[in-house]
């Protein structure tokens, strides 16, 4: 007998899986000539899943901040937090597909497998976000990871792309091993894998704590790898540089959101009784990520490597909010995450605009004189860099403001101070890009801008940074409702 309640909870995922299989069949049958059509089908699938997430019944649930609903026993959870993050993931995936069209066409590498892999990676992320059991968490994580390994090496005839895929696969397999070992320890000591039972067991049986703490530490290490937190960041710069630029943009946005959401749910629900233990881990990873991302980025000459270290620093800021926990911490994390994703996708859209004589270029020096050769792109990049630097009054400033304010209110003033100081350091390399665009002499004319996909993403991202500057309340209110639903 079909469990209709459980099916309702995973209906967006079911829809996305069906669209994924249809796209896979179409790709196999049509070959390269249906690449654009499969991409449009993927975007349609994301829109369909997003519409299901916020159909009138679900929207009423979201606005009322109703209590979470569980499906398939306690394997999956449906709450306003999960819906908020899923909506961001679906939007980031759709924008990543749009970024890819002109890139692969101009490189003669059109293959319909790309949007199919994005579809299945997104499906895995959505399962991760709603996972309420260690086993369903692992299934979602591996579905995402297997797709990402192939995406990293998508340009199989390119040595750097193949190297990126291999590095990501080897280190990803290591992180999966750490995750499974942590799960086995927790199950061995508690006999439970679902989050609700774990929370109850850890509250009532303190004798189980030492073994569970070790298992929790292994799981935290595995999830820190997925978000590229220091010291588990070693794959990030090389994979970001070697993977195709649209793939790198996708890596920097959607998978990070899913992993951070899962990190938050795992620590604040089943492991909440051990907050004194995991808090030390998160604070260390946060400080290390902020500092290493800030200082290592200073010496980078490649835009993709610079954005890799920028993403590491931003993960540090997000983990500040996770360390704060509670409703203020979750709200701050969601606000920052929303702004960061749009910022990052917009920055990679600018990188995709950098082509000279038919070849992609990605050095910071290639931005020289961009204000003279393409003032519109230079203006958009200026807005995005100021926002990433946290310069008021742009949206990026509000993101950091909410994160650091939540830390101060929670009594974590030293952590907030480290965050502010690292923000000052990162501002140097963001402002250096602006200096190169406006004050250096052009190296030569760039090729005409790519198709409407890249233009749309760049325009949307830069416009959103300006709009959220003046009208931040819809995002702040939505994040607050999501946080209430999560804690509720």
C-alpha positions as CSV (number, residue, x, y, z in Angstrom):
1,X,0.0,0.0,0.0
2,X,1.3,3.4,-1.0
3,X,2.0,5.8,1.9
4,X,0.4,9.0,0.5
5,X,1.7,11.2,3.3
6,X,5.3,10.0,2.7
7,X,4.9,10.4,-1.1
8,X,3.7,13.9,-0.6
9,X,6.8,14.7,1.4
10,X,9.2,13.5,-1.4
11,X,6.9,14.5,-4.4
12,X,9.4,17.2,-5.6
13,X,12.2,14.6,-5.6
14,X,10.0,12.0,-7.4
15,X,9.2,14.6,-10.0
16,X,12.9,15.4,-10.4
17,X,13.8,11.7,-10.7
18,X,11.2,11.2,-13.5
19,X,12.5,14.2,-15.4
20,X,16.0,12.9,-14.9
21,X,15.2,9.5,-16.4
22,X,13.3,11.2,-19.3
23,X,16.3,13.5,-20.0
24,X,18.7,10.5,-19.8
25,X,16.7,8.6,-22.4
26,X,16.4,11.7,-24.6
27,X,20.2,12.3,-24.3
28,X,20.9,8.7,-25.3
29,X,18.6,8.8,-28.2
30,X,19.3,12.2,-29.6
31,X,23.0,12.7,-29.0
32,X,24.7,16.2,-29.1
33,X,21.9,17.7,-31.3
34,X,19.5,17.6,-28.3
35,X,21.9,19.2,-25.8
36,X,20.0,22.5,-25.6
37,X,16.6,20.7,-25.5
38,X,17.8,18.5,-22.6
39,X,19.0,21.6,-20.8
40,X,15.6,23.2,-21.2
41,X,14.0,20.0,-20.0
42,X,16.2,20.1,-16.9
43,X,15.3,23.7,-16.2
44,X,11.6,22.7,-16.6
45,X,12.2,19.9,-14.1
46,X,13.7,22.3,-11.6
47,X,10.7,24.7,-12.1
48,X,8.2,21.9,-11.6
49,X,9.9,20.7,-8.4
50,X,10.0,24.3,-7.2
51,X,6.3,24.8,-8.0
52,X,5.5,21.7,-6.0
53,X,7.5,22.8,-3.1
54,X,5.5,26.0,-2.8
55,X,2.1,24.9,-4.0
56,X,-0.8,26.6,-2.0
57,X,-1.0,23.8,0.6
58,X,2.8,23.8,1.2
59,X,3.0,27.6,1.2
60,X,0.3,27.8,3.9
61,X,2.4,25.2,5.9
62,X,5.5,27.4,5.4
63,X,3.8,30.7,6.4
64,X,2.3,29.2,9.5
65,X,5.6,27.8,10.7
66,X,4.0,24.4,11.2
67,X,5.8,21.6,13.0
68,X,7.9,19.3,10.8
69,X,6.3,16.3,9.2
70,X,8.1,12.9,8.8
71,X,7.8,10.4,6.0
72,X,8.8,6.8,5.4
73,X,9.0,6.3,9.2
74,X,11.5,8.9,10.1
75,X,13.7,8.7,7.1
76,X,12.7,12.1,5.6
77,X,11.5,15.3,7.1
78,X,9.5,18.1,5.5
79,X,9.8,21.5,7.2
80,X,10.1,25.1,6.2
81,X,13.9,24.9,6.6
82,X,14.2,22.1,4.1
83,X,11.9,24.0,1.6
84,X,13.9,27.2,1.9
85,X,17.2,25.4,1.1
86,X,15.7,23.3,-1.6
87,X,14.4,26.4,-3.3
88,X,17.9,27.8,-3.3
89,X,19.4,24.6,-4.6
90,X,16.8,24.4,-7.5
91,X,17.5,28.0,-8.5
92,X,21.3,27.5,-8.4
93,X,21.0,24.3,-10.5
94,X,18.8,26.0,-13.1
95,X,21.2,29.0,-13.3
96,X,24.2,26.6,-13.6
97,X,22.6,24.9,-16.6
98,X,22.0,28.3,-18.2
99,X,25.7,29.2,-17.7
100,X,26.9,26.1,-19.5
101,X,25.3,26.5,-22.9
102,X,27.6,29.0,-24.6
103,X,30.7,27.6,-22.9
104,X,30.4,24.1,-24.2
105,X,29.1,25.2,-27.6
106,X,32.1,27.5,-28.2
107,X,34.5,24.8,-27.1
108,X,32.9,22.2,-29.3
109,X,32.0,20.0,-26.3
110,X,28.3,20.0,-26.4
111,X,27.1,16.8,-24.7
112,X,23.6,16.3,-23.2
113,X,25.0,14.4,-20.3
114,X,25.8,17.7,-18.5
115,X,22.2,18.7,-17.6
116,X,21.4,15.0,-16.8
117,X,24.2,14.9,-14.3
118,X,23.1,18.2,-12.9
119,X,19.6,16.8,-12.5
120,X,20.7,13.7,-10.5
121,X,23.2,15.7,-8.4
122,X,20.3,18.1,-7.5
123,X,18.1,15.1,-6.6
124,X,20.8,13.9,-4.3
125,X,21.1,17.3,-2.6
126,X,17.4,17.5,-2.1
127,X,17.4,14.1,-0.4
128,X,20.2,15.2,1.8
129,X,18.4,18.3,2.9
130,X,15.3,16.3,3.9
131,X,17.2,13.4,5.4
132,X,16.3,12.6,9.0
133,X,18.3,9.4,9.3
134,X,22.0,8.7,8.9
135,X,21.2,6.1,6.2
136,X,19.0,8.4,4.1
137,X,21.7,11.0,4.6
138,X,24.3,8.7,3.1
139,X,22.2,7.7,0.1
140,X,21.5,11.4,-0.8
141,X,25.2,12.3,-0.3
142,X,26.5,9.5,-2.5
143,X,23.9,10.2,-5.3
144,X,25.2,13.8,-5.3
145,X,28.8,12.9,-5.1
146,X,28.8,10.3,-7.9
147,X,27.4,12.9,-10.3
148,X,29.9,15.5,-9.1
149,X,32.9,13.3,-9.7
150,X,31.8,12.9,-13.4
151,X,31.1,16.6,-13.7
152,X,34.6,17.6,-12.5
153,X,36.2,15.5,-15.2
154,X,33.5,16.4,-17.9
155,X,36.2,17.6,-20.3
156,X,37.7,14.2,-20.5
157,X,40.2,15.2,-23.3
158,X,41.6,18.0,-21.1
159,X,44.4,17.0,-18.7
160,X,43.5,19.5,-16.0
161,X,39.8,18.5,-16.0
162,X,40.7,14.8,-15.7
163,X,43.1,15.6,-12.9
164,X,40.4,17.6,-11.1
165,X,38.0,14.7,-11.4
166,X,40.5,12.2,-10.1
167,X,41.5,14.3,-7.1
168,X,37.9,15.0,-6.2
169,X,37.0,11.3,-6.6
170,X,39.9,10.0,-4.4
171,X,39.4,12.6,-1.6
172,X,35.6,12.2,-1.9
173,X,35.9,8.4,-1.4
174,X,38.0,9.1,1.7
175,X,35.3,11.4,3.1
176,X,32.7,8.8,2.4
177,X,34.7,6.3,4.3
178,X,35.0,8.7,7.2
179,X,31.2,9.2,7.1
180,X,30.4,5.5,7.1
181,X,32.8,4.9,9.9
182,X,31.2,7.6,12.0
183,X,27.8,6.2,11.3
184,X,28.9,2.7,12.3
185,X,30.2,4.0,15.6
186,X,27.1,5.9,16.4
187,X,24.9,3.0,15.5
188,X,27.1,0.6,17.5
189,X,26.9,2.7,20.7
190,X,23.2,3.7,20.4
191,X,21.5,1.1,18.2
192,X,19.8,4.0,16.4
193,X,20.3,5.8,13.1
194,X,17.2,8.1,12.9
195,X,17.7,11.6,14.3
196,X,14.8,11.6,16.7
197,X,15.8,8.4,18.4
198,X,19.4,9.5,18.5
199,X,18.4,12.7,20.2
200,X,16.4,10.8,22.8
201,X,19.2,8.2,23.4
202,X,21.9,10.9,23.9
203,X,19.7,12.8,26.4
204,X,19.0,9.7,28.5
205,X,22.2,7.6,28.3
206,X,25.3,9.6,29.1
207,X,27.4,6.4,29.2
208,X,27.2,6.2,25.5
209,X,28.7,9.6,25.0
210,X,32.5,8.8,24.5
211,X,32.0,6.5,21.5
212,X,29.3,8.7,20.0
213,X,31.6,11.7,20.3
214,X,34.2,9.9,18.2
215,X,31.6,8.9,15.6
216,X,30.3,12.5,15.5
217,X,33.8,13.8,14.9
218,X,34.2,11.5,11.9
219,X,30.9,12.6,10.4
220,X,31.9,16.2,11.0
221,X,35.1,15.6,9.2
222,X,33.3,14.1,6.2
223,X,30.8,17.0,6.0
224,X,33.6,19.5,6.4
225,X,35.1,18.0,3.3
226,X,31.9,18.5,1.4
227,X,31.7,22.2,2.4
228,X,35.5,22.6,1.8
229,X,36.2,23.7,5.4
230,X,39.8,23.8,6.6
231,X,41.7,21.5,7.1
232,X,39.6,19.4,4.6
233,X,39.7,22.0,1.8
234,X,42.7,20.7,-0.1
235,X,40.7,19.6,-3.1
236,X,39.0,22.9,-3.6
237,X,41.5,25.2,-5.5
238,X,42.7,22.4,-7.9
239,X,39.2,21.2,-8.7
240,X,37.9,24.7,-9.1
241,X,40.7,25.6,-11.5
242,X,40.7,22.3,-13.5
243,X,36.9,21.7,-13.9
244,X,35.0,23.5,-16.7
245,X,33.9,26.9,-15.5
246,X,30.2,26.2,-15.4
247,X,30.9,23.1,-13.3
248,X,33.0,25.1,-11.0
249,X,30.1,27.6,-10.6
250,X,27.8,24.8,-9.8
251,X,30.3,23.3,-7.2
252,X,30.6,26.7,-5.5
253,X,26.8,27.1,-5.1
254,X,24.5,24.2,-4.9
255,X,26.5,21.3,-3.2
256,X,27.7,23.7,-0.5
257,X,24.2,24.7,0.4
258,X,23.1,21.0,0.7
259,X,26.1,20.1,2.8
260,X,25.7,23.1,5.1
261,X,22.0,22.4,5.6
262,X,22.8,18.8,6.4
263,X,25.6,19.9,8.7
264,X,23.2,22.2,10.6
265,X,20.4,19.6,10.9
266,X,22.8,16.9,12.1
267,X,24.4,19.0,14.8
268,X,21.4,20.9,16.0
269,X,18.9,18.0,16.2
270,X,20.4,14.5,17.0
271,X,23.7,15.9,18.3
272,X,22.2,18.8,20.2
273,X,22.8,17.1,23.5
274,X,26.6,17.0,22.7
275,X,26.8,20.7,21.7
276,X,29.7,21.2,24.2
277,X,31.8,18.7,22.2
278,X,30.9,19.6,18.6
279,X,31.0,23.3,19.3
280,X,34.8,23.2,19.6
281,X,35.1,21.4,16.3
282,X,32.9,23.9,14.4
283,X,34.7,26.9,16.0
284,X,38.1,25.6,15.0
285,X,37.0,24.8,11.4
286,X,35.3,28.2,11.2
287,X,38.4,30.2,12.3
288,X,40.8,28.1,10.2
289,X,38.6,28.5,7.1
290,X,38.2,32.3,7.5
291,X,41.9,32.9,8.0
292,X,43.2,30.5,5.4
293,X,40.7,31.6,2.8
294,X,41.6,35.2,3.4
295,X,45.4,35.0,3.5
296,X,45.9,32.3,0.8
297,X,43.7,34.2,-1.6
298,X,46.0,37.2,-1.5
299,X,48.6,35.5,-3.7
300,X,46.3,34.0,-6.3
301,X,46.6,35.2,-10.0
302,X,43.8,32.9,-11.4
303,X,40.2,34.0,-11.0
304,X,38.9,30.5,-10.4
305,X,41.5,29.8,-7.7
306,X,40.8,33.1,-6.1
307,X,37.1,32.3,-6.0
308,X,38.0,28.9,-4.5
309,X,39.7,30.6,-1.6
310,X,36.9,33.1,-1.4
311,X,34.5,30.2,-1.0
312,X,36.6,28.7,1.8
313,X,36.5,32.0,3.7
314,X,32.7,32.2,3.1
315,X,32.3,28.7,4.5
316,X,34.1,30.0,7.6
317,X,31.5,32.8,8.0
318,X,28.6,30.3,7.5
319,X,30.0,28.0,10.2
320,X,30.1,30.9,12.6
321,X,26.3,30.9,12.3
322,X,26.2,27.1,12.7
323,X,28.3,27.5,15.9
324,X,25.8,30.0,17.2
325,X,22.9,27.6,16.6
326,X,19.4,28.2,17.7
327,X,16.9,30.3,15.7
328,X,19.3,33.4,15.4
329,X,22.1,31.2,14.0
330,X,20.0,29.3,11.5
331,X,18.3,32.6,10.3
332,X,21.7,34.3,9.8
333,X,23.1,31.2,8.0
334,X,20.1,31.2,5.5
335,X,20.4,34.9,4.8
336,X,24.1,34.7,4.2
337,X,23.7,31.6,2.1
338,X,21.1,33.2,-0.2
339,X,23.3,36.2,-0.9
340,X,26.5,34.2,-1.3
341,X,25.0,31.9,-3.9
342,X,23.8,34.7,-6.2
343,X,27.1,36.5,-5.7
344,X,29.2,33.5,-6.6
345,X,27.1,32.5,-9.7
346,X,27.4,36.1,-10.9
347,X,31.1,36.2,-10.4
348,X,31.5,33.0,-12.4
349,X,29.3,34.4,-15.1
350,X,31.9,37.2,-15.5
351,X,34.6,34.6,-15.8
352,X,32.6,33.0,-18.6
353,X,32.6,36.3,-20.4
354,X,36.4,36.3,-20.6
355,X,37.3,35.0,-24.0
356,X,40.0,36.3,-26.3
357,X,40.4,35.1,-29.9
358,X,38.0,32.2,-29.3
359,X,39.8,30.9,-26.2
360,X,38.7,31.1,-22.6
361,X,41.0,33.1,-20.3
362,X,40.7,33.1,-16.5
363,X,43.7,35.1,-15.1
364,X,42.9,38.2,-13.0
365,X,45.2,40.1,-15.4
366,X,42.8,39.3,-18.2
367,X,40.3,41.7,-16.5
368,X,42.6,44.6,-17.3
369,X,40.8,47.6,-18.6
370,X,37.4,45.8,-18.7
371,X,35.7,49.1,-17.8
372,X,36.9,50.5,-21.2
373,X,36.2,47.4,-23.3
374,X,33.0,46.2,-21.7
375,X,31.7,48.7,-19.1
376,X,28.4,46.8,-18.4
377,X,30.3,43.7,-17.3
378,X,32.8,45.7,-15.3
379,X,29.9,47.5,-13.5
380,X,28.2,44.2,-12.7
381,X,31.5,42.7,-11.4
382,X,32.1,45.8,-9.3
383,X,28.7,45.3,-7.6
384,X,29.4,41.6,-7.0
385,X,32.9,42.2,-5.6
386,X,31.8,45.0,-3.3
387,X,29.0,42.7,-2.1
388,X,31.4,39.8,-1.5
389,X,33.7,42.1,0.4
390,X,30.8,43.1,2.7
391,X,31.0,46.8,1.7
392,X,27.8,48.7,3.0
393,X,25.1,49.1,1.9
394,X,25.2,46.2,-0.6
395,X,23.5,42.9,0.3
396,X,26.8,41.2,1.2
397,X,27.2,43.6,4.1
398,X,23.8,42.6,5.5
399,X,24.7,38.9,5.2
400,X,27.9,39.4,7.3
401,X,26.1,41.7,9.7
402,X,23.5,39.1,10.6
403,X,26.2,36.4,11.0
404,X,28.4,38.5,13.2
405,X,25.5,40.0,15.2
406,X,24.2,36.5,16.0
407,X,27.7,35.6,17.3
408,X,28.0,38.7,19.5
409,X,24.5,38.1,20.9
410,X,25.5,34.5,21.7
411,X,28.6,35.7,23.6
412,X,31.0,34.6,20.9
413,X,32.7,38.0,20.6
414,X,36.2,36.6,19.8
415,X,34.8,34.5,16.9
416,X,33.0,37.6,15.6
417,X,36.2,39.6,15.8
418,X,38.2,37.0,13.8
419,X,35.4,37.1,11.2
420,X,35.5,40.9,10.9
421,X,39.3,40.9,10.6
422,X,39.3,38.1,8.0
423,X,36.7,40.1,6.0
424,X,39.1,43.1,6.0
425,X,41.8,40.9,4.5
426,X,39.5,39.4,1.8
427,X,38.4,42.9,0.9
428,X,41.9,43.4,-0.5
429,X,41.7,40.8,-3.2
430,X,38.1,41.7,-4.1
431,X,39.1,45.4,-4.4
432,X,42.2,44.4,-6.4
433,X,39.9,43.0,-9.1
434,X,38.1,46.3,-9.3
435,X,41.4,48.1,-9.5
436,X,42.5,45.9,-12.4
437,X,39.3,46.5,-14.3
438,X,39.3,50.3,-13.9
439,X,42.9,51.4,-13.7
440,X,45.0,48.9,-15.7
441,X,45.4,49.2,-19.4
442,X,43.4,46.7,-21.6
443,X,45.3,43.7,-22.7
444,X,43.2,43.5,-25.9
445,X,39.6,43.4,-26.9
446,X,37.6,40.5,-25.5
447,X,35.3,38.4,-27.7
448,X,31.6,39.4,-27.7
449,X,29.6,38.4,-24.7
450,X,28.1,34.9,-24.6
451,X,24.5,34.1,-25.2
452,X,21.5,35.2,-23.2
453,X,22.1,32.5,-20.5
454,X,25.2,34.1,-19.2
455,X,23.8,37.6,-19.6
456,X,20.7,36.6,-17.7
457,X,22.6,35.1,-14.7
458,X,25.0,38.1,-14.5
459,X,22.2,40.6,-14.7
460,X,20.0,38.7,-12.2
461,X,22.9,38.4,-9.7
462,X,24.0,42.0,-9.8
463,X,20.5,43.3,-9.8
464,X,19.6,41.1,-6.8
465,X,22.6,42.6,-4.8
466,X,21.2,46.1,-5.4
467,X,17.5,45.2,-4.8
468,X,18.3,43.4,-1.5
469,X,20.2,46.4,-0.4
470,X,17.0,48.5,-0.4
471,X,14.4,45.7,0.2
472,X,16.0,43.1,2.4
473,X,12.9,42.4,4.5
474,X,11.4,39.6,2.2
475,X,14.6,37.5,2.5
476,X,15.0,38.3,6.2
477,X,11.4,37.3,7.0
478,X,11.5,34.1,4.9
479,X,14.7,33.1,6.6
480,X,13.1,33.8,10.0
481,X,10.1,31.6,9.2
482,X,12.4,28.8,7.9
483,X,14.5,29.0,11.1
484,X,11.3,28.9,13.3
485,X,10.1,25.8,11.4
486,X,13.5,24.1,11.8
487,X,13.8,24.7,15.5
488,X,10.0,24.2,16.1
